Amino acid sequence: MSKDEVIQKYETLVGFESKTGTLFDVIAEEDKKKLEISKEKLMEFKEKTSGNDWKKVWGGMPEVEQEDLYVKNLNVNFKTMEDYWKFGELIGASLTERTKSVSFPVREKNKIANLVWLEKEEEK
């Protein structure tokens, strides 16, 4: 089956009729329009960020206050894997052979689905 036959069969099945050309021509035209829009946005961004003026790019953004999550970091070495596993049990951590760090007390991982963005309403 030729390419044109496949296109005609598909267009017949989905009820697609176009005065501008085949389905593939229409899709290609839409992609071209999206690409042009993307190029425009990129040029706008380049103009906005030219000269590496961070105030121009980040101006008006709210201040971020990051509190220290931990008071102290500690490297712990183990002579055997058995010692490593016992340590995990002692602190209640689910360690694996690939674990690189652990917090104490052990924190639950946040599920992204449970996170919500909240904004303070402006007082009138």
C-alpha positions in Angstrom: 0.0 0.0 0.0 1.4 3.4 -1.0 1.7 6.4 1.3 -1.2 8.2 -0.5 -3.4 5.1 -0.1 -2.6 5.0 3.6 -3.4 8.7 4.0 -6.6 8.3 2.0 -7.7 5.3 4.1 -7.0 7.1 7.4 -8.8 10.2 6.3 -11.8 8.2 5.3 -11.8 6.3 8.6 -11.7 9.5 10.7 -13.9 11.5 8.4 -11.1 14.0 7.7 -11.6 16.3 4.7 -9.2 19.2 4.0 -9.1 21.7 1.2 -5.5 22.6 2.1 -4.0 19.2 1.5 -3.5 15.9 3.2 -3.7 15.3 6.9 0.1 15.2 7.1 0.3 18.6 5.3 -2.1 20.1 7.9 -0.1 18.7 10.8 3.2 20.0 9.3 1.6 23.4 8.9 0.5 23.5 12.6 3.9 22.4 13.7 5.5 25.2 11.7 3.2 27.8 13.4 4.1 26.4 16.8 7.8 26.6 15.9 7.4 30.3 14.8 5.7 31.1 18.1 8.5 29.4 20.0 11.1 31.4 18.1 9.3 34.6 19.0 9.2 33.7 22.7 12.9 32.8 22.6 13.8 36.1 21.0 11.7 38.0 23.7 13.5 36.1 26.4 16.9 36.8 24.9 16.1 40.5 24.7 14.9 40.5 28.3 17.9 38.7 29.6 20.6 40.3 27.4 23.5 41.9 29.4 23.1 39.4 32.2 21.2 42.0 34.2 19.7 39.8 36.9 17.5 42.6 38.2 15.8 42.8 34.8 15.1 39.1 34.9 14.3 38.5 38.6 12.9 42.0 39.4 9.6 42.0 41.3 10.0 38.4 42.5 9.2 37.8 46.1 12.0 37.3 48.6 12.7 33.7 49.6 13.6 32.9 53.2 15.2 29.5 53.6 15.5 28.2 57.1 18.3 25.8 58.0 16.9 22.3 57.8 19.7 20.7 60.0 22.0 21.8 62.8 24.8 19.3 62.2 26.0 16.9 59.5 27.9 13.7 60.5 29.7 11.1 58.4 29.5 7.6 59.8 31.7 4.7 58.6 30.8 1.0 59.0 33.2 -1.9 59.1 30.7 -4.4 57.8 27.3 -4.4 56.0 25.8 -6.1 59.0 26.8 -3.0 61.1 25.2 -0.8 58.5 21.9 -2.7 58.5 21.9 -2.6 62.4 22.4 1.1 62.3 19.4 1.5 60.0 17.3 -0.5 62.4 18.4 1.5 65.4 17.5 4.8 63.9 14.4 3.5 62.2 15.6 4.2 58.6 15.0 2.2 55.5 18.5 2.0 54.3 19.6 0.4 51.0 22.9 -0.3 49.4 22.5 2.9 47.5 21.5 5.2 50.4 23.8 8.2 50.5 22.3 10.2 53.4 19.7 9.9 56.1 18.0 12.3 58.5 17.4 11.8 62.2 14.7 11.6 63.3 13.8 10.0 60.0 11.5 12.2 57.9 8.7 11.0 55.7 9.1 11.8 52.1 6.6 14.3 50.7 4.4 13.0 47.9 4.2 15.7 45.3 0.5 15.0 44.9 0.0 16.0 48.5 1.7 19.4 48.1 -0.5 22.5 47.6 0.5 26.1 46.8 -1.1 28.6 49.2 -1.0 32.3 49.0 -1.9 34.9 51.6 -4.9 37.0 50.6 -4.2 40.7 50.7 -5.9 42.5 53.5 -8.3 45.2 52.4 
